[in-house]
Amino acid sequence: RSTLFPYTTLFRSRQAADCLFAAMEVMRQHGVTLAANGYTTNWGYSIGAPAAVSFARYYDEQMTREQRAAIRLKSTFAGGGPILLDRLIEAYDSDMDFDASLAYCVIPMLAALPQQLFAPYTLADLAPEWAQTYMIEDEGIEYSFYELSTKKKGSLPNPEEYDDTKLYNHFSSEMSMEDGHLNYSNAKTQLLLKVLRQQSDWGNWVPRTKIYMSHCNKDDRMPYSQDREFYDMKKSCGNLYWKGIEASLTSLVYGDDRHSAATMDATLRIATIEDPK
């Protein structure tokens, strides 16, 4: 879940880079080096997709020439991911039957950002009322669901009466209308979308390495528009490649779970494009 917000500072991408540099140092200490014709392949699916694409951006924009020469990133594979967060919330809102459970992560993950972004409100002002009153004990101390979720940023048990697939349950009641849809005229809703839009700003980055994107055309968890809109935004750079995965094929393996089914196709795509040796 911590990969949900890698955009503004590319902090998560820096973590991935640090792990890679550490692994390469361990290899060096043991006399293992990347072959002269070797390279690195970057892969992420679902929530891992924006982290993978962010790593490619970090590689392009912030790594030194020596670091890029050491890693030799050849290509990135990303599929089924929440690339544009403001558009993701809008897509969940437009289809009330869509599984909006990923929105459960939004408030806790926003806690990692500078809190002045939410002025004149606080992050707690955007959180649902039930989260302030539902208490959970952790290591002998009682916390509200909001306090503990923003502190730990991980999975927590939900109240039995809470339906996490309904988008309006994830935010303050003021931000929703009677029919359950978001109230876009509400100042808090506008602020939420503004902050999410800031975190989804891919700027003027032009990918220097190849990025292969894919998404199931009838994904039941992550709207197809997520990857497709990013691809359309950046395709003119010449290094982006797109594949729409047909739900009819993936359903033969996983049944109705088309989001998970598409991982098979996304993985096989790596094998067909990269040198299998």
N, C-alpha and C positions, 0 to 999 in steps of 0.2 A: 504493500500500500504506500510505502514511503516514496515510490517512484512516481506518484501522481503529479507532483509539482516540481519538475526539474528545470523549468523554463527560465525564469527571470535571471537567476544568478548561475544557472547551470551547476548548482551545487552537487546534485546527485551525479551528474556526469563527471565531475571532478573526483567524486568518491570512486566511481568505476575506474577512472584513469589511474588513481592512486593504487587501487588493488592490482591493476594490470602491471604497473611499474614494479610493485612489490613482488609479484609473481616472477617477473622477468629477472629481478635481482636474485631471487632464490635460485632460479635456473642457472644464472651466471655463476653463482657460488658453487653450484654442483657441476659446473662444466658443461651445461646444456645451453646451446645458443640456437636462435632462430636460423633455419637453413637459409642459404643465400637466395633461394627462390621461394622462401616462405612468406606468409602473409597472415594477417588477422582478419577474421570474419566476425561481424557484429550482428547479434540476433536478439530480437525481443518481440514478444507476442502479448496481446491484450494490454494490461497495465504496463507491461514491459516495453511496449512499442515506443511510447514517447521518450522513455529513457534511452532506448537504442538510438533513436533519431537525434536526441540531444547529445549523445556521446559523439555521433558523427559531426555534429555542429561544433562541439568542443574541440574535437580533433582538428577541424578546419580553422577555427578562429583563435584558439588559445594555446595550443601546443606549440612548442618550439620546433624548428626544423629537425633538430637532433631527435626529439621525442617522436616526431612523425616517422623519421627514418627507422627508428627502433621498432615501432609498432607495425608499420606498413599496413594500415587499414585498407583493405581492398574493396570491401562492400558491406552494406548494412541491409539486413532483412527485417522488416517490421510489418506486423499485421494485426488487425482487430483491436486497435488501440485508441485511447482517449486523447487524441492529438489537439483538438480545439475545445477547450473546456466550456466556454460560454455556449458554444453551439451544441455541445453535448447535453447541457441542462435544458436548452430550448427543445432539443429533439425528444428528450424524455417527457417534457411538458406537453408537447404536441400530440403524443400518443400515450394516453393514460393506461393503456394495456401493456405498455413496455415495462420490462423489469428494470426499475430505477434504483436497484439496491446499491449501485456504485456510488450514488449520491450520499450514501451513509459515510463515505470517506471525506466528503468535501469540507465540512466544518473542522474536523480534527486536523486535516492537512493544512488548512488555512492558518492554523496556529503557528506554523513554521515561518510564516511571512512577517515582515515588519508590521506591527499592529497599527501604526499610523495610517496604513492603507485603508483602514475601515472608518476613519474619521468622517463625520462627527459621531459615528456610532462606535461601539466596541464589537469584537467578534461575537461575544455572548449575546448581543442584541439580535444577531442573525440566527442564532440557534433556536431549535424548537422548545416550547415551554416544558414539555414532558422531560426533556433532557436536564432541565434545571432542578426538577423535583424527584426524579427517579434516582435513588441512592444505591451505591455499590460499595461494598467493603473491600479494601485492598490493603493487605499487610496490617490489619488491625485498625485502619483509619477509614472512615466513611467519606466518600466523595459523591458529588452529583455525577450523573452520567456525563454531562458536559465537561466537568473538571477532569475526570479521569480519562475521557476519550481524547481531550486536547493535550493531556499530560503524556499519555502512553502512545497515542497515535496507532493503536492496533485494534484487533477485534475484541469486542466486549459483548457480554450477553445482552440481548434486547428484552424489554418488557413483553409479556405475552400478548398484550393488547396492541402492540406496535407492529404495524405492517410496513416493513422496510422497503417494499416494492412500490409504495406510493410516494411520489416525489414530494408532495406537500407535507409529508411527515418529517422531512429532513430540515425544514427551515421554520422560522417564526410564523405563527398563524397570520400575522399582519401581511405576510408576503404572498398569501394565497387567497383565492376567491372562494365563494361558497361551492362552486362546482369542482373544486380541487385543483384547478389550474393556477399557475403562478399569476400574481397580480403585477403586471409589468409597469403600472403607473406608481407602484409603491416605491418610496425612496430606498428602502432596504434591499428590495429586489434589484433595483437599478445599480446599487452599489455592489451587490454580489456579482452581477454579470460584468460590471466594470473591472472588478478585481480579477475575475476569471479570464477576462479578455486580456488583461495585462500579463497574466501568467502563460497565456497561449500566444504571445507575440513572437513569431519566428523571424521578425525583422526583415532585413535585406540579405540575409544569409543565402549564398548560392552554394549548394553542395558540390564539393570537389571530387568526391568519390561516389560510386554507384549506390543508389538506394532502391531496393526492390520492395514494393509495397503490395499487400494483398488484403482482401476483406471479403467475407461471405456476403453475397447480395441480399440475404434474408437473415442476417445475424440477429439472434433473439436477445442479446444482451448489450451489445455495443453497436450503435447505429452505423450502418454502412457509410453514411455521409462523413463520418469522422476522418477516416483515412482518405476517402475520395476527395474531399474538399482541400485537404492539405496537398494532395498530389496535383490537383488542378491549379493550386496557388503557386506551386514551385516547378511544374513540369517543363516550363520554358528553359530551365537551366540545362536540360539535356542529359542529366545524370539520374533522373527518376524514371522508374519503370513500374507499371501497374498491371495487376491481374485481379479480375473479379472472380471469386470462387462461387460456383453454382451450388446452391443449397441442395439440389436434387442429388448431386454426387456425394456430398459430405454426409447426408442423412443416412446413406446406406451403412455407414460405420457407426455413427453416434446417435441415430434416431433424430429426435427433435432438438437436441442440444447442438444447434448449428454453430454457435460460437466456439465450443470446444472442438467440434468436428473439423473446423477449418484449420486447426493447428496441424493436423496430419498433412494437409495440402501445403501449408506454409513451410513445414519441415522438409517435405519432399522437394520443394522448389529449390532449397539450398543445394540439395544433392544433385539436382539436374543442372544447376548453373555453375557451381564451384567445381574445381578439379577434385574428383573423389579421392585422389591420392593424398 
